[in-house]
Amino acid sequence: MWYYYGNKRSIVQDYYAPEYDTIIEPFCGAAHYSLFGDHWERKVILVDKYPVVARLWKWLVKDATPQEILSLPDLKKGDKVDDISSLCEEERNLIGFFINRGVATPAHTVANYSSWNEKTRQNIADTLPKIRHWEVIEGSYEDVPNQLATWFIDPPYQYGGEHYKCPNKDIDFTKLAEWCKSREGQVIVCENTKADWLPFRPLVKMSGQKHDTVEAIWTNKKYVEELF
Ligand SMILES: C[S@@+](CC[C@H](N)C(=O)[O-])C[C@H]1O[C@@H](n2cnc3c(N)ncnc32)[C@H](O)[C@@H]1O
């Protein structure tokens, strides 16, 4: 939805399409996989441990109306979101994720790279009616029961995922690897090529704000052979 730090917006088309009626993103962030193409039509379960992200999704899915989004104010460079007293917390956080690019927490001041504009508000307003059936869990990835689904697993990078509020250092990657392997259905795990907690394979080059990285993937069973 937004230009989140580490989001998969620019490469989402490079991943396998979902093969199950349910998509689960246990590290959802801005949930670009579930929003891509017609993926949103499926049953979608989003999980994130960072309360700002989980509560923003809950609000978008259940409470925010297209009219409300369209009536949010335009902002210019240097404006401060906290100065607009009429905004609720979720509105502030939503705007905060758009007024600077690639941030891991909502920004407070409008930067050069703001994408908070009429087109953005229209896109969000158009998306809301499509996602009313989604489910959102504020919690850790293990909180969602194992079930037959397409699992799009995009944790903070083992090397590079330091900047999140819920960062890589809090993740036991050995345990996460076992958890990924034990999911039922189609499993797609995202990383970069520096990671070694699963046998990742290179997928596509990605240009970051500071460095270029090579995105990597691990998928279960038959998908591996089809891919490479
Ligand atoms: C790489 S981002 C996901 C990006 C997302 N795929 C996108 O396209 O925007 C990783 C997310 O995992 C969340 N996270 C970190 N530790 C977690 C945990 N133990 N359980 C669930 N979510 C966690 C972070 O808060 C962050 O939002």
The ligand as an SDF file (V2000), in Angstrom:
LIG
                    3D

 27 29  0  0  0  0  0  0  0  0999 V2000
   10.2640   -6.6730    4.9800 C   0  0  0  0  0  0  0  0  0  0  0  0
    8.9170   -5.9920    5.8580 S   0  0  0  0  0  0  0  0  0  0  0  0
    7.5610   -6.6010    4.9120 C   0  0  0  0  0  0  0  0  0  0  0  0
    7.4160   -5.8430    3.6230 C   0  0  0  0  0  0  0  0  0  0  0  0
    6.1830   -6.2260    2.8370 C   0  0  0  0  0  0  0  0  0  0  0  0
    6.3430   -7.5040    2.1880 N   0  0  0  0  0  0  0  0  0  0  0  0
    5.8860   -5.1500    1.7960 C   0  0  0  0  0  0  0  0  0  0  0  0
    5.8590   -5.4180    0.5940 O   0  0  0  0  0  0  0  0  0  0  0  0
    5.6620   -4.0030    2.2280 O   0  0  0  0  0  0  0  0  0  0  0  0
    8.9180   -6.9620    7.3190 C   0  0  0  0  0  0  0  0  0  0  0  0
    7.7980   -6.7040    8.3340 C   0  0  0  0  0  0  0  0  0  0  0  0
    7.8750   -7.7240    9.3460 O   0  0  0  0  0  0  0  0  0  0  0  0
    7.4450   -7.1680   10.5730 C   0  0  0  0  0  0  0  0  0  0  0  0
    7.9200   -8.0640   11.6630 N   0  0  0  0  0  0  0  0  0  0  0  0
    9.1280   -8.1040   12.2670 C   0  0  0  0  0  0  0  0  0  0  0  0
    9.1720   -9.1160   13.1650 N   0  0  0  0  0  0  0  0  0  0  0  0
    7.9710   -9.7350   13.1140 C   0  0  0  0  0  0  0  0  0  0  0  0
    7.4140  -10.8800   13.7550 C   0  0  0  0  0  0  0  0  0  0  0  0
    8.0910  -11.5900   14.6550 N   0  0  0  0  0  0  0  0  0  0  0  0
    6.1670  -11.2600   13.4240 N   0  0  0  0  0  0  0  0  0  0  0  0
    5.4340  -10.5550   12.5160 C   0  0  0  0  0  0  0  0  0  0  0  0
    5.9000   -9.4540   11.8820 N   0  0  0  0  0  0  0  0  0  0  0  0
    7.1610   -9.0600   12.1610 C   0  0  0  0  0  0  0  0  0  0  0  0
    8.0330   -5.7720   10.5720 C   0  0  0  0  0  0  0  0  0  0  0  0
    7.3110   -4.9400   11.4820 O   0  0  0  0  0  0  0  0  0  0  0  0
    7.8490   -5.3790    9.0890 C   0  0  0  0  0  0  0  0  0  0  0  0
    6.6380   -4.6920    8.9500 O   0  0  0  0  0  0  0  0  0  0  0  0
  1  2  1  0
  2  3  1  0
  2 10  1  0
  3  4  1  0
  4  5  1  0
  5  6  1  0
  5  7  1  0
  7  8  2  0
  7  9  1  0
 10 11  1  0
 11 12  1  0
 11 26  1  0
 12 13  1  0
 13 14  1  0
 13 24  1  0
 14 15  1  0
 14 23  1  0
 15 16  2  0
 16 17  1  0
 17 18  1  0
 17 23  2  0
 18 19  1  0
 18 20  2  0
 20 21  1  0
 21 22  2  0
 22 23  1  0
 24 25  1  0
 24 26  1  0
 26 27  1  0
M  CHG  2   2   1   9  -1
M  END
$$$$
